[in-house]
Amino acid sequence: MAASKLTPIIWIIFALTFIAFGLQLPIIESGGAGLGPGGWPIIVLSIMLVGAIVLLVQEIRSNDKPKETESDEEENMLEGEVVRANNHWHLLSSLIAYLILVPILGFVLTTIFFILFVIWRMGSKSWLKNIGVSLITTALFIFVFGNLLNIPLPRGAGILRELSFLLY
């Protein structure tokens, strides 16, 4: 068996094993206050299981296609131009700025602009799509971490703190 197929199979076995252990724990806290000790691991392991199954299916399908030789891959790499060669420095500095600004501006505003900047630096040109992805991703983070898991997110200072109470 090829190593490319072995990896998702190992992840599937891992996820199924620990899902079985997680099912022995209470999924919801007594009183229905939130996720119990088995809830979070089952959610994460289920996502891992789905990802491993998708990866396995992709690997099986890729065996049906003719493979490029190593020289073809090298030619394709050499033909491509280097775009934004210092991208890692920009992303690192934006992460530092994010960490500094989150306590001041709050999670919502800072995350929207951070994701928008990262998407733009990675080369996406469609501003409408970038803004949509940024807003939807931030909304999902707020829902999962702020509402579903009851993890306190930074609210910001002043009026931004008061406005954040409307969302989470």
Buried (B, 14 or more C-beta within 10 A) or exposed (E): EEEBBEBBBEBBEBBEEBBEEBEEEEBEEEEEEEBBEBBBBBBBBEEBBEBBBEBBEEBEEEEEEEEEEEEEEEEEEEEEEEEEEEBEEBBEEBEEBBEEBBEEBBBBBBBBBBBBBBBBBEEEEEEEEBBEBBBEBBBEBBEEBBEBEEEEBBBBEEEBEEBBEEBB
